[in-house]
Amino acid sequence: MGIVLGDMLFIALAIYGLAQLAGALGGHFVLIQYLGAAYLIGLGLVLAVSRSKPETVATNGEASLLASFLTGLLITLGDQKAILFYLGFFPAFVDLSALTLFDTGVILAIAAVAVGVPKLAYAFMADRSRLILKNPGAIRLLNIVAGAVMVGVGALLAIKA
């Protein structure tokens, strides 16, 4: 829930900050879109060629719900890539000048499901995947797939700009 709340805060900042920025920059706003696309493509390429090594992860026992919530929230808020992703993503898919409060609510609801459900699945799979992620080939494949997705989103953003 903390991760979802952090993403929702970033989405709101990205939507309303970009709307203000788009109004102030006018036709020059396309530069922001190209910079966002370049960032996503660069991040994807770095991820795709990264060489991760398997690590042994020990469990540390049970944590309270409040501690888990705050940990997720603070980790998300401390991740600058998340806000940069949203800053690059929204101009490609949302007409910020025509966005209403209802539209923002719909985007936040979609984000809650789109972020929350996979995070719950990831938590479940992470608990079960210690053996798989000890395999360097599996880690390499995950990096390539994630990098390709990031490059694809960046390329789509550049094309739409």
Backbone torsions as a table, in degrees:
resi	resn	phi	psi	omega
1	MET	NA	-34.8	178.3
2	GLY	-65.3	-39.9	177.8
3	ILE	-63.9	-43.3	179.7
4	VAL	-62.4	-45.2	178.9
5	LEU	-62.4	-41.7	177.4
6	GLY	-60.6	-43.7	177.4
7	ASP	-64.6	-38.9	179.0
8	MET	-63.8	-39.1	176.8
9	LEU	-63.4	-44.3	178.3
10	PHE	-63.4	-39.5	179.1
11	ILE	-62.7	-46.1	179.4
12	ALA	-62.1	-43.3	177.5
13	LEU	-62.7	-42.6	-178.8
14	ALA	-65.5	-46.0	-177.1
15	ILE	-63.3	-53.0	-173.9
16	TYR	-79.5	-29.3	174.6
17	GLY	-68.8	-41.4	178.8
18	LEU	-69.0	-35.2	178.2
19	ALA	-62.5	-42.3	177.8
20	GLN	-66.2	-44.0	-179.5
21	LEU	-64.4	-41.6	179.2
22	ALA	-62.4	-40.1	178.2
23	GLY	-65.5	-38.4	-178.3
24	ALA	-74.8	-36.1	-176.2
25	LEU	-88.8	-20.6	-179.9
26	GLY	60.8	-127.2	-177.6
27	GLY	-68.1	-17.4	-179.6
28	HIS	-79.8	-3.0	-178.8
29	PHE	-63.7	-23.7	179.5
30	VAL	-58.4	-28.1	177.0
31	LEU	-61.5	-40.8	177.3
32	ILE	-61.4	-40.6	179.1
33	GLN	-63.6	-43.2	179.3
34	TYR	-66.8	-37.9	176.7
35	LEU	-64.2	-41.1	176.2
36	GLY	-62.6	-42.1	178.4
37	ALA	-63.3	-44.5	179.5
38	ALA	-62.5	-40.6	178.5
39	TYR	-61.4	-47.7	-178.6
40	LEU	-64.1	-41.4	178.8
41	ILE	-64.5	-45.6	178.2
42	GLY	-60.8	-44.4	179.0
43	LEU	-62.2	-41.6	178.7
44	GLY	-64.1	-41.9	179.1
45	LEU	-65.4	-42.3	178.2
46	VAL	-61.8	-43.5	179.6
47	LEU	-64.8	-41.7	-177.3
48	ALA	-65.6	-32.4	-178.1
49	VAL	-98.9	0.4	-178.0
50	SER	-68.7	148.1	179.4
51	ARG	-110.6	93.9	178.1
52	SER	-88.2	146.9	176.7
53	LYS	-113.3	147.7	179.5
54	PRO	-62.7	144.3	178.8
55	GLU	-129.0	149.6	174.7
56	THR	-90.3	126.7	-178.7
57	VAL	-115.8	125.0	178.2
58	ALA	-97.5	146.3	176.0
59	THR	-79.7	150.4	-178.4
60	ASN	-117.9	21.6	175.9
61	GLY	89.5	-168.0	-176.4
62	GLU	-86.1	144.8	175.6
63	ALA	-120.2	153.4	178.6
64	SER	-70.6	160.3	178.7
65	LEU	-63.4	-38.8	178.7
66	LEU	-64.6	-43.1	179.0
67	ALA	-63.6	-41.0	178.5
68	SER	-65.4	-42.8	178.7
69	PHE	-61.4	-50.0	-178.6
70	LEU	-64.9	-37.4	177.4
71	THR	-61.5	-47.8	178.7
72	GLY	-62.0	-43.3	-180.0
73	LEU	-63.9	-48.8	-176.3
74	LEU	-69.8	-35.3	176.2
75	ILE	-65.0	-42.3	179.3
76	THR	-65.5	-45.3	-179.3
77	LEU	-66.3	-25.3	178.7
78	GLY	-86.2	-1.9	-177.0
79	ASP	-97.9	99.6	-178.2
80	GLN	-65.4	-21.8	179.6
81	LYS	-65.3	-31.0	-178.4
82	ALA	-64.7	-49.9	-179.7
83	ILE	-65.9	-38.0	177.9
84	LEU	-65.3	-36.0	176.7
85	PHE	-61.7	-49.2	-179.0
86	TYR	-65.1	-36.5	177.2
87	LEU	-63.9	-33.5	177.5
88	GLY	-82.3	-30.1	-173.1
89	PHE	-79.1	-49.1	-171.6
90	PHE	-62.7	-40.6	179.8
91	PRO	-60.8	-25.1	-178.8
92	ALA	-78.6	-26.1	-170.9
93	PHE	-120.9	-9.6	-175.0
94	VAL	-131.7	132.8	173.8
95	ASP	-81.1	97.1	-173.4
96	LEU	-64.7	-26.8	-178.5
97	SER	-73.3	-22.1	-177.4
98	ALA	-106.8	9.2	-175.3
99	LEU	-73.0	130.6	177.1
100	THR	-105.5	171.7	177.6
101	LEU	-63.1	-37.8	176.6
102	PHE	-61.7	-43.9	178.2
103	ASP	-58.4	-42.6	178.5
104	THR	-61.5	-42.2	177.8
105	GLY	-60.9	-41.2	178.3
106	VAL	-64.1	-44.6	179.1
107	ILE	-61.0	-43.3	-179.8
108	LEU	-66.1	-38.6	177.8
109	ALA	-65.3	-43.5	177.5
110	ILE	-62.0	-42.5	179.7
111	ALA	-64.0	-38.9	179.2
112	ALA	-60.0	-42.2	178.4
113	VAL	-73.6	-45.2	-175.9
114	ALA	-67.6	-28.7	177.8
115	VAL	-93.0	-44.6	-173.8
116	GLY	-67.1	-46.9	-177.5
117	VAL	-63.4	-49.2	177.5
118	PRO	-62.6	-36.5	179.2
119	LYS	-63.2	-39.0	175.7
120	LEU	-64.7	-42.0	177.5
121	ALA	-64.1	-41.1	178.5
122	TYR	-61.6	-42.4	-179.8
123	ALA	-61.8	-43.0	178.6
124	PHE	-64.4	-47.0	-178.8
125	MET	-67.3	-35.9	179.0
126	ALA	-62.3	-38.4	178.4
127	ASP	-64.4	-31.1	-176.9
128	ARG	-97.5	-8.0	-168.8
129	SER	-105.1	14.8	-177.9
130	ARG	-56.5	-37.1	-178.8
131	LEU	-71.6	-40.8	-179.0
132	ILE	-65.3	-42.9	-175.6
133	LEU	-78.6	3.7	169.5
134	LYS	-83.7	-9.3	-178.6
135	ASN	-90.4	115.4	-179.3
136	PRO	-59.3	-32.3	179.2
137	GLY	-65.6	-39.7	178.5
138	ALA	-65.8	-41.0	178.4
139	ILE	-63.8	-42.8	179.9
140	ARG	-61.4	-44.4	179.0
141	LEU	-62.3	-42.7	177.9
142	LEU	-61.1	-42.0	179.1
143	ASN	-64.2	-40.9	-179.5
144	ILE	-65.7	-45.7	-179.5
145	VAL	-63.9	-46.8	179.7
146	ALA	-63.2	-41.2	177.9
147	GLY	-63.5	-40.9	179.0
148	ALA	-63.8	-39.2	177.5
149	VAL	-63.0	-44.9	179.6
150	MET	-62.7	-43.6	178.6
151	VAL	-62.9	-41.5	179.1
152	GLY	-62.0	-44.2	178.3
153	VAL	-64.5	-42.2	177.8
154	GLY	-62.5	-41.7	179.4
155	ALA	-65.6	-41.1	177.8
156	LEU	-62.4	-40.8	178.0
157	LEU	-62.8	-42.8	179.5
158	ALA	-65.1	-38.8	179.9
159	ILE	-67.5	-41.1	-179.4
160	LYS	-72.9	-22.9	-179.7
161	ALA	-71.2	NA	NA
